[in-house]
């Protein structure tokens, strides 16, 4: 790629990942279609984007770990239930009709934003619920299913995790975004990157600009999420989910 194209990749990656780190997901709304528009086939663009998205998680992790918000046992639940789903999703993506899957995922993603908008007090305060055995089991099963989506169709699945943590486990938006960016951004996406890297080709010469943009955008967005209040994060989450869902349907 030319220097101007690399700078374009860097700029768009930074913007996409800043919004994603603030809202708790959605970087694929801009970054993945951009890679396809610039000439990469879907499978190569998906694998390349997945690797770049790990840098988003690393950038956000650097900022969020300083707040001490993450509980080790709860983090372990998200990792142990989600990662097997990510691997399964990466393995079955080639068997799923892409058009139908994107339509279904788009409708469901829009529904997340509408649901959050209709619940004004959702995620405004931290109130731990469903922490008994049956509640954790149910929560883990849904996280595993979201992991399947994360491993197959990457656009917006972090948003699913954010809302599920808010709705089922009673987290406020600020804390839920922290868990999503650190655990999904680094570990789920890292697992998905390895899986897709083994099954598809990666456009390595595009990665430096994408990685730098993701790293800087992840840190910037995480900082904005930490200093903002929960209502602002909730509103951005709702806008991003509806935008992601609409983009999936139109594409």
MIFIRO-828988 format. One record per atom (N, C-alpha, C): z, x, y; residue in three letters. Coordinates in steps of 0.1 Angstrom, whole numbers, plus 2048, in hexadecimal, padded with zeros to 3 digits. Atoms other than C-alpha are relative to their C-alpha. Layout:
ZXYALA...
# end
This chain:
8008087F4UNK800800800UNK80080980CUNK8007F97F3UNK7FA80A824UNK80E800806UNK7F38007F9UNK81881283BUNK8027F3806UNK7FE80D7FAUNK8127F284EUNK8047F57F6UNK7FC80980AUNK8147DE82EUNK80E8027FAUNK7F37FD804UNK8337F0823UNK80B7FB80AUNK7F78047F5UNK8437E8845UNK8017F0800UNK80080F802UNK8397C3840UNK8097FC7F5UNK7F880380CUNK8497C381EUNK80F802804UNK7F27FD7FCUNK8697D282DUNK8057F5809UNK7FC80A7F7UNK86B7B9849UNK8027F37FAUNK7FF80D807UNK86579A834UNK80B8007F6UNK7F57FF80AUNK87D7A6819UNK80D800807UNK7F38007F9UNK8987AC833UNK8047F2805UNK7FE80D7FBUNK89478A842UNK8047F67F5UNK7FD80980CUNK893778820UNK80E8027FAUNK7F47FD806UNK8B178A813UNK80C7FE809UNK7F58037F7UNK8C6786832UNK8047F17FFUNK7FE80E801UNK8C2760830UNK8067FD7F2UNK7FB80380EUNK8C876180AUNK80F8047FFUNK7F27FC801UNK8E977580EUNK8097F7808UNK7F88097F8UNK8F575D828UNK8027F37FAUNK7FF80E806UNK8ED73D815UNK8048007F2UNK7FC80080EUNK8F57497F2UNK7F47FF7F7UNK80C800809UNK8D174C7E4UNK7F47FC808UNK80C8047FAUNK8AD7457ECUNK7F680A805UNK8097F57FBUNK89D7677F3UNK7F27FE7FAUNK80D802806UNK88175D7DBUNK7F77F7807UNK8088097F8UNK8767427F3UNK7F5807808UNK80A7F97F8UNK86575C809UNK7FA80C7F8UNK8047F4806UNK86477C7F5UNK7F77FF7F4UNK80880180CUNK8557717D4UNK7F27FB804UNK80D8057FCUNK83875C7E4UNK7F880B808UNK8077F57F9UNK83177A7FBUNK7FA80A7F7UNK8067F7809UNK82C7917DEUNK7F47FB7F9UNK80C806806UNK8147797CEUNK7F57FF80AUNK80A8017F5UNK8027747EFUNK7F980D802UNK8067F37FEUNK7FD7997F2UNK7F88067F4UNK8097FD80BUNK7EC79A7D0UNK8068027F3UNK7FA7FE80DUNK80579D7B4UNK7FF7F47F7UNK80080B80AUNK801787795UNK80F7FB7FFUNK7F3806800UNK81F76F791UNK80A8087F8UNK7F67F9808UNK830782774UNK80480E806UNK7FD7F37FAUNK82D7A4786UNK8087FE80CUNK7F98037F3UNK8397957A7UNK80F7FC7FCUNK7F2805804UNK857784795UNK80880C7FBUNK7F97F4804UNK8617A5784UNK80480980BUNK7FE7F77F4UNK85D7B97A4UNK80B7FA809UNK7F68077F8UNK87179F7B8UNK80E8017FAUNK7F3800807UNK88C79E79EUNK80880D802UNK7FA7F27FEUNK8927C47A1UNK80580180EUNK7FC7FF7F2UNK8927C27C7UNK80C7F8803UNK7F58087FDUNK8AB7A67C6UNK80D8067FCUNK7F37F9803UNK8C57BC7B6UNK80580880CUNK7FC7F97F4UNK8C57D07D6UNK8077F780AUNK7FA80A7F8UNK8CE7B07E8UNK80F7FF7FCUNK7F2801805UNK8ED7AD7D2UNK80880C803UNK7F87F47FDUNK8F77D17D7UNK80380080FUNK7FD8007F2UNK8F47CE7FDUNK80B7F6803UNK7F680A7FEUNK9097AE7FCUNK80D8047FAUNK7F47FC807UNK9227BD7E4UNK80880A809UNK7FA7F67F8UNK9297DA7FBUNK8087FA80BUNK7F98087F6UNK9337C1816UNK80B7F77FBUNK7F680A805UNK9457A7801UNK80C8067F9UNK7F47FA807UNK95B7BE7EDUNK80B804809UNK7F67FC7F6UNK96D7C880DUNK8097F4803UNK7F880C7FCUNK9797A4810UNK80B7FD7F5UNK7F780380BUNK98B7A37EEUNK8007F27FBUNK80180F803UNK97F77F7E7UNK7FE7FE7F1UNK80480380DUNK9747847C3UNK80C8027F6UNK7F680080BUNK98B77C7A5UNK7FA8067F4UNK8067F980BUNK985792787UNK7FD7F77F4UNK80280980BUNK98A77776CUNK7F57F6803UNK80A80A7FDUNK97475E77EUNK7F2807800UNK80C7F87FFUNK95A779784UNK7FB8027F1UNK8047FD80EUNK95A78175EUNK7FA7F37FAUNK80580C805UNK95475C756UNK7F17FF805UNK80D8017FBUNK93575C76CUNK7F680A7FAUNK8087F6806UNK92877C75DUNK7FD7FD7F1UNK80280280EUNK92E773738UNK7F87F47FCUNK80880C803UNK91F75173AUNK7F2800806UNK80D8007F9UNK902758752UNK7F680A7FAUNK8097F6804UNK8F4778745UNK7F87FD7F3UNK80880480BUNK8EA76B722UNK7F57F6804UNK80A80A7FBUNK8D874E734UNK7F5807807UNK80B7F97F9UNK8C576774AUNK7F78077F6UNK8087FA80AUNK8B977A72BUNK7F77F67F9UNK80880B807UNK8AE75A71AUNK7F57FB809UNK80A8057F6UNK89C74F73AUNK7F480A801UNK80B7F67FFUNK88977073CUNK7F78007F3UNK80880080CUNK87E76D718UNK7F77F47FEUNK80880C802UNK87174971AUNK7F77FD80CUNK8088047F4UNK86074A73CUNK7F28007FDUNK80E800804UNK83F75272CUNK7FC7F37F9UNK80380B808UNK841732718UNK8027F3808UNK7FE80C7F8UNK84971A735UNK7F47FE809UNK80A8037F6UNK82D709748UNK80580280EUNK7FB7FC7F3UNK83171876AUNK8007F480AUNK80180A7F6UNK8256FA77EUNK80B7F57FFUNK7F680A802UNK83C6E076EUNK80E805803UNK7F37FB7FEUNK8596F776FUNK80480280FUNK7FE7FF7F2UNK8556FE794UNK8037F2807UNK7FE80D7FBUNK8526D979CUNK80E7FB7FDUNK7F3804804UNK8726D1789UNK80B807807UNK7F67F77F9UNK8856EE798UNK8007FD80FUNK8018047F2UNK8796E47BBUNK8087F4803UNK7F980D7FEUNK8856C07B8UNK80F8027FEUNK7F17FE802UNK8A76CB7AAUNK80680880BUNK7FB7F77F4UNK8AB6E67C6UNK8027F780CUNK7FF8097F4UNK8A46CC7E1UNK80C7F77FEUNK7F4809803UNK8BE6B57D0UNK80D807803UNK7F47F87FDUNK8D86D17D4UNK8037FF80FUNK7FE8017F2UNK8D36D27F9UNK8047F2805UNK7FD80E7FCUNK8D36AC7FDUNK80E7FD7FCUNK7F2803805UNK8F36A97E8UNK80A807809UNK7F67F97F7UNK9056C47FDUNK8007F980EUNK8018077F3UNK8F96B281DUNK8087F3800UNK7F980D801UNK907691811UNK80F8017FEUNK7F27FE802UNK9296A080AUNK80580A80BUNK7FC7F87F4UNK9356AC82DUNK80B80A7FDUNK7F47F7802UNK9566BB820UNK7FF8097F4UNK8027F780CUNK9476CC801UNK80080F804UNK8007F17FEUNK9506F1800UNK80680580DUNK7FA7FC7F3UNK9636F1821UNK80E8077FEUNK7F37FA803UNK9846FB811UNK8018037F1UNK7FE7FB80EUNK98E70E7F1UNK80A7F87F9UNK7F7808807UNK99E6F77D8UNK7FD8027F1UNK8037FC80EUNK99F7057B4UNK8017F37F7UNK80080B80AUNK9956EA79AUNK7F98047F4UNK8077FD80DUNK9886E9776UNK80380E7FBUNK7FD7F3805UNK99A70976DUNK8078007F2UNK7FB80180EUNK9A76FC74BUNK7F58047F7UNK8097FB80AUNK99670572BUNK7F37F7800UNK80C808801UNK97E6E772AUNK7F880180DUNK8077FE7F3UNK9766EB74FUNK7F880D801UNK8077F3800UNK96E71074BUNK7F48007F7UNK80B80180AUNK95970872CUNK7F47F9806UNK80B8087FAUNK9446EE73EUNK7FA80880BUNK8057F87F5UNK94170475CUNK7F780C7FBUNK8077F5806UNK936721746UNK7F27FC7FAUNK80D805806UNK91B70C734UNK7F67FE80BUNK8098037F5UNK90C701755UNK7FB80E806UNK8047F37FBUNK90C725761UNK7F68077F7UNK80A7FA809UNK8FA730742UNK7F27FA802UNK80D8067FEUNK8DF716748UNK7FA80480DUNK8067FB7F3UNK8DB72176CUNK7FB80E7FEUNK8057F3803UNK8D874475EUNK7F28007F9UNK80D801806UNK8BA739749UNK7F67FE80BUNK8098027F5UNK8AA72D769UNK7FE80D808UNK8007F37F8UNK8B374E77BUNK7F780A7F9UNK8087F6808UNK8A276275FUNK7F17FC7FFUNK80E805802UNK88274D75FUNK7FA7FE80EUNK8068037F2UNK87B73E782UNK80B80480AUNK7F67FA7F8UNK88E75379BUNK8037FA80DUNK7FE8057F2UNK8897407BBUNK80B7F6801UNK7F680A7FCUNK8A972F7C7UNK80B7FE7F6UNK7F680380AUNK8BE7317A8UNK80E805804UNK7F37FC7FBUNK8DA7437BAUNK8077F5807UNK7FB80C7F9UNK8DD7237CFUNK8077F77F6UNK7FA80980BUNK8E57107AEUNK80E8057FDUNK7F37FA803UNK9017287A7UNK80A7FD80BUNK7F78027F4UNK9107257CAUNK8057F2800UNK7FB80E800UNK9116FF7C9UNK8087FD7F4UNK7F880380CUNK91E6FE7A5UNK80E805802UNK7F37FA7FDUNK93B7157AFUNK8087F880AUNK7F98087F6UNK9436FF7CDUNK8047F27F9UNK7FE80E805UNK93F6DD7BBUNK80A8007F4UNK7F980180CUNK94E6E5799UNK80E807800UNK7F47F8800UNK96870079FUNK8087FF80DUNK7F88027F3UNK9726F67C3UNK80080B809UNK8017F47F6UNK9687167D5UNK7FB7FB80DUNK8068027F3UNK9617157FAUNK7F2807800UNK80D7FA7FFUNK93D71F804UNK80180F802UNK8007F27FDUNK947741811UNK8048087F3UNK7FC7F980DUNK95874B7F0UNK7F57FF7F6UNK80A80280AUNK93D73C7DBUNK7F4809802UNK80B7F77FDUNK92274F7EDUNK80380F7FCUNK7FC7F3804UNK93676F7E7UNK7FE8037F1UNK8027FF80EUNK9377697C2UNK7F18017FCUNK80E801803UNK9127607C1UNK7F980E803UNK8077F47FCUNK90677F7D4UNK80480C7F8UNK7FC7F4808UNK91B7987C1UNK7FC7FF7F1UNK80280180EUNK91978B79EUNK7F27FC7FCUNK80E804803UNK8F777979EUNK7F780B805UNK8087F67FAUNK8E87927B6UNK7FE80D7F9UNK8017F3807UNK8F17B17A3UNK7FF7FF7F1UNK7FF80080FUNK8F97A877FUNK7F67F77FAUNK80A809805UNK8E4789778UNK7F2805803UNK80D7FC7FCUNK8C679678BUNK7FD80E7FAUNK8027F3807UNK8CB7B977CUNK7FC7FE7F2UNK80380380EUNK8CA7AB759UNK7F27FA800UNK80E806800UNK8AB796762UNK7F580A803UNK80A7F67FDUNK89A7B4771UNK7FD8097F4UNK8027F880CUNK89F7C8751UNK7F87F87F6UNK80780880AUNK8937AB73BUNK7F17FE804UNK80E8027FCUNK8747A4750UNK7F880D801UNK8077F3800UNK86D7C9754UNK7FB8047F3UNK8057FD80EUNK86A7CB72EUNK7F57F87FCUNK80A80A804UNK8537AD72DUNK7F4800809UNK80A8017F6UNK83E7B274CUNK7FE80E806UNK8027F47F9UNK8307CD763UNK8077FF80EUNK7FA8007F3UNK8427D7783UNK7F880880AUNK8087F97F6UNK8307E17A3UNK80A80A807UNK7F67F67FBUNK8458017A9UNK7FD80580EUNK8037FB7F2UNK83380C7C9UNK8047F680BUNK7FB80A7F6UNK83E7EC7DAUNK80F7FF802UNK7F2801801UNK8627F07D1UNK80880680CUNK7F77F97F5UNK86F8097ECUNK8027F780CUNK7FF8097F4UNK8687F1809UNK8087F37FCUNK7F980C804UNK8757D37F5UNK80F8037FEUNK7F27FC803UNK8957E57EAUNK80780280DUNK7F97FD7F3UNK89D7F180DUNK8027F3808UNK7FE80C7F9UNK8977CF81CUNK80A7F77FAUNK7F6808807UNK8AC7BE801UNK80E805803UNK7F37F97FEUNK8C87D7805UNK8067FD80EUNK7FC8027F2UNK8CA7D482BUNK8027F1803UNK7FF80F7FEUNK8C47AE82BUNK80D7FB7F9UNK7F5805808UNK8DF7A9810UNK80D803808UNK7F47FC7F9UNK8F97BC825UNK8017F880DUNK8008087F4UNK8EF7AA845UNK8047F27FEUNK7FD80E803UNK8F0788836UNK80E7FE7FBUNK7F2800805UNK91178F824UNK80A80080CUNK7F77FE7F5UNK92179A845UNK8007F3808UNK80180C7F8UNK91477A857UNK8087F57F8UNK7F980A808UNK92276583AUNK810801801UNK7F27FE7FFUNK94477583DUNK8067FC80EUNK7FB8037F2UNK948771863UNK7FD7F1804UNK80380E7FDUNK93974D863UNK80A7F77F9UNK7F780A807UNK94D72E85AUNK7F97F97F5UNK80680680CUNK94771983BUNK7F67F5804UNK80980B7FCUNK9366FD84EUNK7F2806804UNK80C7F97FDUNK91B71585BUNK7F98047F3UNK8057FC80DUNK916723838UNK7FA7F47F9UNK80580C807UNK91370082AUNK7F37FB806UNK80C8057FAUNK8F96F6843UNK7F48097FDUNK80A7F7803UNK8E471583DUNK7FC7FE7F1UNK80280380EUNK8E870F817UNK7F77F47FEUNK80880C801UNK8DA6EC81BUNK7F2802805UNK80E7FD7FBUNK8BC6F7830UNK7F88087F6UNK8087F7809UNK8B3713818UNK7FD7F97F3UNK80380780CUNK8B66FD7F9UNK7F47F7801UNK80B8097FEUNK89F6E3807UNK7F3807802UNK80C7F87FEUNK8876FD813UNK7FB8077F3UNK8047FA80DUNK88770F7F1UNK7FA7F67F7UNK80580B809UNK8826EE7DEUNK7F27FC805UNK80D8047FBUNK8656E47F5UNK7F580A7FDUNK80A7F5802UNK8547067F2UNK7FC8007F1UNK80480080EUNK8567047CCUNK7F77F57FCUNK80980B803UNK8466E27CBUNK7F2802806UNK80D7FE7F9UNK82B6EB7E4UNK7F880B7FAUNK8077F4806UNK82370C7D2UNK7FA7FC7F3UNK
# end
